[in-house]
Amino acid sequence: MSIYDKLDKVVRRFDELTEKMGDPSLYDRQSEYKAVTTERSNLEALVAAYKEYKKAKEDLQGAKDILQNEKDEMMREMAKEDMSNLEKQIPELEQKLKLLLLPKDPLDDKNVIVEIRAGAGGDEASIFVADVYRMYQNYFRTLGFKMEPISMSEGDRGIKEVIFSVTGEKVFSKLKFESGVHRVQRVPETEAQGRVHTSTITVAVLPEPEEVEFELNMNEVKIEVFRASGAGGQSVNTTDSAVRATHIPTGTVVVNMDQKSQIKNKEKALKILRTRIYDNMVREQHAKEAKARKDQVGTGDRSERIRTYNFPQGRLTDHRIGLTIYTLDRAINGEIGEVSDALIAHHQAELLKGQED
């Protein structure tokens, strides 16, 4: 089957899904409605690009016919101009189609839970967690994503750990390359001698599973409640509202004490637990697949140093693709689209190269 046969098949499938959406009874079957709309949305850009490509090819043939048969010089000049434009446009459309035909990451459409934790560097690492947390908040606004805090552990200065959910359109596709060790080089606020220190934090971007994909067996979960306490051990609650959820088969433990309500803390703890277990399942699957292919962007593993924020030089470097920009002041305020887009483009280029090899 040629690539154009495949594309014709995609168009037919798109038309079938469009016809299904015209059935009023579909809205009464929410799970089916969601599946149909999601599949159609995923095909829409490819179908539009293919139709544009076919029209450009037809227009090119039409211009060639005019040039071959037309005697009027003005018409011939117009045809030559059209041919010149179309001959530039068609290769660009072909490249666009190749990118749209690349195998989709099944996780790309998912919402995520993000966990940011201080690593080496003491208070400076905690301060940097707060900086990166604010950076992402600003970035999400530009993307139209919604962020909801789940839990936060504050230190004497900054934030030791923060966990939050992010929802929107194709969230994981935009954030998946943020997982790893982020390194900061700057003079800390606590440094009297003006020396540059190096500190690290870790970022984990976990795809959030749908209920139908992964169901947490509550018979395998141990729930414990206890009294929450604040910094220095002082009591912040007079009831047993804090919740510890343990997944017995894997030993995964989540503690949540952000809310005064035990029910809300349990709900949030189970959400994080479920997502972490699902993420481990995904990572195990990716580890198996990695034996068969090499991902040049990086594994996204939390132990992998992916990025350095060098404040004295105003420089941000992504080590996976060798990208350096000198607009760190804007990046740390949320303007990281340039870095994100470069990572996605590099990943796509590697996939294309893999198909050609």
Backbone torsions as a table, in degrees:
resi	resn	phi	psi	omega
1	MET	NA	125.6	180.0
2	SER	-74.8	167.3	179.2
3	ILE	-61.7	-32.5	-178.9
4	TYR	-75.6	-31.1	172.8
5	ASP	-63.1	-41.4	178.4
6	LYS	-63.7	-41.7	-179.3
7	LEU	-67.2	-38.2	176.1
8	ASP	-62.6	-37.1	178.3
9	LYS	-66.0	-39.0	177.8
10	VAL	-63.8	-41.3	179.3
11	VAL	-62.4	-42.7	179.0
12	ARG	-62.4	-41.4	179.1
13	ARG	-64.8	-40.1	178.7
14	PHE	-61.6	-42.8	178.6
15	ASP	-64.9	-38.2	176.9
16	GLU	-61.5	-44.1	-179.1
17	LEU	-67.3	-37.4	177.4
18	THR	-62.7	-40.9	178.3
19	GLU	-65.4	-40.0	178.3
20	LYS	-61.1	-38.8	-178.5
21	MET	-67.5	-15.9	176.2
22	GLY	-80.0	-5.8	179.4
23	ASP	-85.8	113.2	-177.1
24	PRO	-59.8	-29.0	-177.8
25	SER	-70.0	-16.8	-179.7
26	LEU	-61.7	-32.9	-177.1
27	TYR	-68.5	-18.0	177.5
28	ASP	-81.8	-14.6	179.4
29	ARG	-112.0	84.1	-168.9
30	GLN	-60.6	-39.7	-178.9
31	SER	-65.9	-41.3	178.4
32	GLU	-69.1	-40.3	178.3
33	TYR	-58.8	-44.5	-179.8
34	LYS	-64.3	-41.7	180.0
35	ALA	-63.7	-43.2	-178.9
36	VAL	-65.7	-47.8	-177.7
37	THR	-66.2	-37.1	178.9
38	THR	-66.1	-46.5	-179.8
39	GLU	-63.2	-43.0	-179.6
40	ARG	-63.8	-41.8	179.2
41	SER	-61.9	-38.5	-179.7
42	ASN	-68.5	-26.0	-179.0
43	LEU	-92.1	-16.2	-169.7
44	GLU	-59.0	-47.5	-177.6
45	ALA	-64.6	-39.3	179.9
46	LEU	-65.7	-43.6	-179.8
47	VAL	-64.3	-43.6	179.9
48	ALA	-62.8	-41.9	179.9
49	ALA	-66.8	-38.3	-180.0
50	TYR	-67.4	-41.2	178.2
51	LYS	-64.2	-39.1	178.0
52	GLU	-65.5	-39.5	179.0
53	TYR	-64.8	-45.6	-179.7
54	LYS	-63.0	-39.9	179.2
55	LYS	-65.4	-40.1	179.4
56	ALA	-63.8	-39.7	178.4
57	LYS	-65.4	-41.7	178.7
58	GLU	-65.1	-41.3	179.3
59	ASP	-65.4	-36.7	178.7
60	LEU	-64.6	-42.8	178.3
61	GLN	-64.7	-37.5	178.1
62	GLY	-63.7	-40.5	178.7
63	ALA	-65.9	-38.3	178.2
64	LYS	-64.7	-39.7	178.9
65	ASP	-63.8	-41.1	178.9
66	ILE	-63.1	-44.1	-178.1
67	LEU	-63.9	-32.5	-178.0
68	GLN	-79.1	-34.6	-169.8
69	ASN	-111.0	-21.2	-173.1
70	GLU	-83.3	137.7	179.2
71	LYS	-95.8	-27.8	-177.5
72	ASP	-65.5	123.9	-173.9
73	GLU	-67.2	-35.2	179.3
74	MET	-64.7	-42.8	177.8
75	MET	-63.9	-38.2	179.5
76	ARG	-65.4	-40.0	179.2
77	GLU	-65.4	-40.6	177.5
78	MET	-63.8	-39.8	179.0
79	ALA	-65.1	-40.1	178.2
80	LYS	-61.9	-42.7	179.5
81	GLU	-64.0	-43.6	177.8
82	ASP	-61.1	-43.7	179.3
83	MET	-60.1	-43.7	-179.8
84	SER	-60.3	-45.3	179.9
85	ASN	-65.8	-43.8	-177.2
86	LEU	-69.1	-34.8	179.3
87	GLU	-68.5	-23.2	173.2
88	LYS	-82.7	-36.9	-174.7
89	GLN	-73.2	-38.8	-173.4
90	ILE	-62.6	-45.8	176.6
91	PRO	-59.9	-35.5	177.7
92	GLU	-65.6	-40.3	178.5
93	LEU	-68.5	-36.2	177.3
94	GLU	-63.1	-42.1	178.3
95	GLN	-64.5	-40.4	178.1
96	LYS	-61.5	-42.0	178.4
97	LEU	-63.9	-40.7	178.7
98	LYS	-59.6	-42.7	179.6
99	LEU	-65.9	-41.8	-179.1
100	LEU	-69.4	-23.0	179.4
101	LEU	-87.0	-6.0	178.6
102	LEU	-61.0	146.2	178.8
103	PRO	-58.4	132.1	-177.8
104	LYS	-82.4	139.9	171.4
105	ASP	-72.2	119.1	-177.0
106	PRO	-62.3	-14.2	-179.6
107	LEU	-89.7	-10.8	-171.1
108	ASP	-57.5	-32.5	-177.0
109	ASP	-80.8	-6.4	-170.8
110	LYS	-79.1	150.9	166.4
111	ASN	-74.7	167.0	-174.5
112	VAL	-135.1	162.6	164.8
113	ILE	-114.8	128.7	-178.9
114	VAL	-109.3	134.4	177.1
115	GLU	-122.0	123.8	177.8
116	ILE	-118.4	127.7	-177.0
117	ARG	-132.4	144.3	174.4
118	ALA	-69.0	140.2	177.3
119	GLY	-112.7	-123.3	180.0
120	ALA	-78.9	141.4	175.0
121	GLY	124.5	3.8	175.1
122	GLY	59.9	-132.0	-176.7
123	ASP	-60.2	-36.5	-178.1
124	GLU	-62.7	-36.9	177.2
125	ALA	-64.3	-40.8	179.0
126	SER	-65.8	-38.0	177.3
127	ILE	-64.4	-39.0	-179.5
128	PHE	-70.1	-32.7	173.3
129	VAL	-57.0	-45.1	179.6
130	ALA	-63.4	-38.8	179.3
131	ASP	-64.4	-46.3	-178.1
132	VAL	-69.3	-36.4	175.7
133	TYR	-58.7	-45.9	178.2
134	ARG	-66.4	-38.1	178.0
135	MET	-58.2	-47.2	-179.8
136	TYR	-66.2	-39.9	178.3
137	GLN	-55.5	-46.5	-180.0
138	ASN	-66.9	-39.3	179.5
139	TYR	-63.5	-42.5	-179.2
140	PHE	-62.2	-35.0	178.8
141	ARG	-61.8	-40.4	-179.3
142	THR	-68.3	-25.9	-179.7
143	LEU	-90.5	-10.0	-177.2
144	GLY	78.7	19.0	178.5
145	PHE	-83.9	152.0	177.3
146	LYS	-106.3	129.3	-179.9
147	MET	-111.4	135.5	178.1
148	GLU	-129.8	118.4	179.0
149	PRO	-62.9	142.1	176.8
150	ILE	-110.8	-49.9	177.2
151	SER	-155.7	155.0	179.9
152	MET	-147.6	135.5	175.7
153	SER	-118.7	110.0	-177.2
154	GLU	-90.4	145.9	175.2
155	GLY	-100.3	-170.1	176.4
156	ASP	-62.6	-34.7	175.4
157	ARG	-135.5	127.5	177.9
158	GLY	78.9	-155.0	-174.3
159	ILE	-127.1	126.5	177.5
160	LYS	-74.9	-41.1	-178.4
161	GLU	-154.6	138.9	173.9
162	VAL	-138.4	137.4	178.9
163	ILE	-126.0	133.2	-179.1
164	PHE	-151.3	157.0	177.2
165	SER	-101.1	151.4	178.2
166	VAL	-131.2	126.8	-179.9
167	THR	-124.3	151.1	-179.4
168	GLY	160.1	-158.5	-178.0
169	GLU	-94.5	119.9	178.2
170	LYS	52.7	50.9	-175.4
171	VAL	-63.9	-49.4	-175.7
172	PHE	-61.2	-34.4	-179.5
173	SER	-61.5	-30.9	-178.3
174	LYS	-86.7	-28.2	-170.6
175	LEU	-109.3	-9.1	-170.6
176	LYS	-62.8	-25.7	-178.7
177	PHE	-85.9	6.4	177.9
178	GLU	-86.3	-13.0	-178.4
179	SER	-68.1	131.4	176.7
180	GLY	143.4	-168.4	-179.5
181	VAL	-91.0	125.3	176.0
182	HIS	-105.1	125.0	-175.9
183	ARG	-108.1	136.8	178.1
184	VAL	-119.5	136.7	176.2
185	GLN	-124.2	114.8	179.9
186	ARG	-167.4	172.4	175.6
187	VAL	-85.5	112.8	-178.2
188	PRO	-65.2	157.3	177.1
189	GLU	-61.6	-26.4	-176.4
190	THR	-88.8	-0.7	-176.1
191	GLU	-89.4	114.4	-177.0
192	ALA	-81.5	-27.2	-174.8
193	GLN	-88.4	-4.1	179.3
194	GLY	76.0	21.2	-179.6
195	ARG	-84.7	144.9	177.1
196	VAL	-78.5	130.1	177.5
197	HIS	-111.4	154.9	174.3
198	THR	-113.3	126.5	178.4
199	SER	-131.1	162.5	-179.4
200	THR	-134.4	153.6	169.7
201	ILE	-134.5	162.5	174.7
202	THR	-116.3	141.6	176.3
203	VAL	-120.3	130.4	175.2
204	ALA	-122.7	125.4	177.7
205	VAL	-110.2	111.1	-173.4
206	LEU	-109.2	120.9	177.1
207	PRO	-66.4	133.4	-177.4
208	GLU	-90.2	122.7	-175.9
209	PRO	-76.4	152.7	170.7
210	GLU	-78.0	156.3	179.7
211	GLU	-55.1	-38.6	-174.4
212	VAL	-74.4	-18.6	-176.8
213	GLU	-86.0	-37.9	-178.0
214	PHE	-148.3	117.9	-179.5
215	GLU	-110.0	122.1	179.4
216	LEU	-74.6	121.8	179.1
217	ASN	-78.2	107.1	-176.2
218	MET	-66.4	-16.9	175.2
219	ASN	-69.8	-16.5	-179.6
220	GLU	-102.2	8.5	-177.6
221	VAL	-115.7	129.5	176.6
222	LYS	-101.9	124.0	-179.7
223	ILE	-107.5	127.2	175.9
224	GLU	-125.8	144.0	177.3
225	VAL	-119.5	147.2	179.3
226	PHE	-155.7	172.4	-176.6
227	ARG	-82.5	129.4	-179.9
228	ALA	-73.5	148.2	175.2
229	SER	-134.8	157.0	-177.7
230	GLY	-101.5	-164.8	-179.1
231	ALA	-61.7	136.8	-179.5
232	GLY	80.9	0.4	175.6
233	GLY	91.3	-2.9	-178.5
234	GLN	-68.4	144.2	-177.9
235	SER	-71.3	135.5	175.5
236	VAL	-114.2	1.5	-178.2
237	ASN	-154.1	142.0	-178.8
238	THR	-100.5	6.3	177.8
239	THR	-124.5	161.3	178.8
240	ASP	-79.1	75.7	-174.9
241	SER	-98.6	-21.7	-179.5
242	ALA	-71.1	146.2	-175.7
243	VAL	-128.4	133.5	172.3
244	ARG	-115.8	120.7	179.5
245	ALA	-111.7	126.0	-178.6
246	THR	-121.1	125.5	174.7
247	HIS	-88.0	107.3	-170.0
248	ILE	-61.1	-44.5	-177.8
249	PRO	-62.0	-33.7	-175.9
250	THR	-107.0	-12.6	-177.8
251	GLY	75.4	11.9	179.4
252	THR	-71.4	129.6	-177.4
253	VAL	-123.2	134.8	174.9
254	VAL	-129.5	130.3	176.0
255	VAL	-115.6	132.7	176.7
256	ASN	-135.3	128.0	-179.8
257	MET	-140.0	21.4	-175.6
258	ASP	-68.1	-34.3	-174.4
259	GLN	-100.0	157.0	174.7
260	LYS	-77.0	-19.3	-178.5
261	SER	-88.9	125.2	176.8
262	GLN	-62.7	-37.3	-178.9
263	ILE	-62.8	-44.2	-179.8
264	LYS	-67.9	-38.4	178.1
265	ASN	-65.2	-38.6	178.1
266	LYS	-65.2	-43.6	-179.2
267	GLU	-60.7	-44.2	-179.7
268	LYS	-69.9	-39.8	179.7
269	ALA	-62.2	-42.0	-179.7
270	LEU	-68.9	-34.6	177.8
271	LYS	-63.0	-45.2	179.0
272	ILE	-66.7	-43.3	-179.5
273	LEU	-59.3	-47.0	-179.2
274	ARG	-60.8	-42.4	-178.7
275	THR	-68.4	-40.1	-179.9
276	ARG	-65.4	-40.8	179.3
277	ILE	-66.0	-42.6	177.2
278	TYR	-62.2	-41.9	179.0
279	ASP	-61.0	-40.4	178.1
280	ASN	-63.6	-38.7	177.4
281	MET	-62.7	-43.3	179.4
282	VAL	-63.3	-43.2	-178.8
283	ARG	-63.9	-39.0	177.3
284	GLU	-62.4	-41.0	178.7
285	GLN	-65.9	-41.8	179.7
286	HIS	-65.6	-35.3	178.9
287	ALA	-62.5	-37.8	177.4
288	LYS	-67.2	-42.6	-179.1
289	GLU	-68.3	-29.9	-177.2
290	ALA	-64.8	-22.1	177.7
291	LYS	-66.7	-26.6	-176.7
292	ALA	-95.7	-13.7	-179.5
293	ARG	-149.2	156.7	-179.5
294	LYS	-109.4	124.1	-179.9
295	ASP	-99.1	109.5	-174.5
296	GLN	-72.8	-19.4	-179.6
297	VAL	-73.8	-26.0	-177.8
298	GLY	119.3	164.8	-175.3
299	THR	-81.6	-18.4	-173.7
300	GLY	75.9	11.9	179.5
301	ASP	-66.2	146.3	-175.5
302	ARG	-71.8	-12.7	178.3
303	SER	-90.8	-5.1	-175.6
304	GLU	-90.0	123.9	177.4
305	ARG	-74.2	117.7	-174.3
306	ILE	-108.3	-27.6	-169.4
307	ARG	-151.2	144.6	175.6
308	THR	-123.1	132.7	176.5
309	TYR	-110.0	101.1	-176.9
310	ASN	-101.1	103.8	-174.0
311	PHE	-73.9	-39.1	179.2
312	PRO	-58.6	-34.4	179.7
313	GLN	-97.3	-1.4	-178.8
314	GLY	61.2	35.7	-169.3
315	ARG	-119.9	135.1	170.7
316	LEU	-117.1	127.2	-179.4
317	THR	-123.5	126.8	171.0
318	ASP	-98.9	112.8	-170.6
319	HIS	-72.1	-21.3	-175.9
320	ARG	-70.5	-33.2	-177.1
321	ILE	-121.3	6.9	178.1
322	GLY	66.9	28.3	-178.9
323	LEU	-90.5	129.1	175.0
324	THR	-128.3	130.1	174.6
325	ILE	-124.0	150.9	-177.5
326	TYR	-112.0	38.7	176.6
327	THR	-125.7	48.6	-177.6
328	LEU	-60.6	-34.5	-179.7
329	ASP	-59.7	-38.0	178.8
330	ARG	-77.8	-39.5	-178.2
331	ALA	-61.5	-44.8	-176.7
332	ILE	-69.6	-13.8	174.7
333	ASN	-96.3	11.6	172.0
334	GLY	112.0	-5.5	-178.4
335	GLU	-89.0	69.4	-178.3
336	ILE	-110.2	14.5	179.2
337	GLY	-59.8	-36.2	180.0
338	GLU	-61.0	-41.5	179.5
339	VAL	-70.2	-45.7	179.8
340	SER	-59.8	-45.2	-179.2
341	ASP	-65.2	-37.9	179.2
342	ALA	-65.6	-38.2	178.2
343	LEU	-65.6	-43.9	179.3
344	ILE	-64.1	-43.9	-179.7
345	ALA	-63.0	-40.7	179.3
346	HIS	-64.9	-42.3	179.2
347	HIS	-61.2	-43.3	178.7
348	GLN	-64.6	-39.7	179.2
349	ALA	-63.0	-38.6	178.5
350	GLU	-67.5	-38.0	178.0
351	LEU	-65.6	-41.9	178.3
352	LEU	-62.5	-42.4	179.4
353	LYS	-64.0	-37.8	178.2
354	GLY	-64.6	-34.3	178.2
355	GLN	-71.5	-32.1	-178.8
356	GLU	-77.0	-29.7	-176.3
357	ASP	-66.3	NA	NA
